[in-house]
């Protein structure tokens, strides 16, 4: 499966969330990661993030795609993060 993960967390937890997510996904832009991930690793990622975030202050949104057949990516301005993954 392919996922896009976006997060908005307290500054105290930003580094932990980013380091955890980068174990499984590619950094694309501030607070945005994406990539192919197995179901097992997807469950691991979510469990690790649950142990870091505070449900009262933080937000993590994960978009899950079964297929990228009809997807495309358009970048306006500078390209940040990992340039090795294209939709």
Residue, then its C-alpha position, 0 to 999 in steps of 0.5 A: x500500500x502507499x501512504x501519505x502521512x501528515x502531522x501537526x504535533x507539539x514542538x516537544x514531540x516533532x523530532x520523535x514523530x519525524x524520526x519514527x515516521x522516517x523509519x518507514x516512509x520518505x520525508x517529502x516536506x515539513x510534516x509530510x512523509x510518503x511511501x510504500x509500506x507493508x501492512x505489518x509495518x503500517x501497524x508498527x508505525x501506527x503503534x509507535x506514533x500512538x505511544x509518542x503523540x498526545x491525543x489532546x494536543x497532536x494530530x496525525x493524518x494518514x491517507x492510504x492508497x491501494x493503487x497509484x495507477x491514476x495518481x500524479x504529483x505536481x510540485x510548485x516551487x522548490x522540492x523538499x525532502x526525498x526526491x526519490x519517490x514520485x507518484 
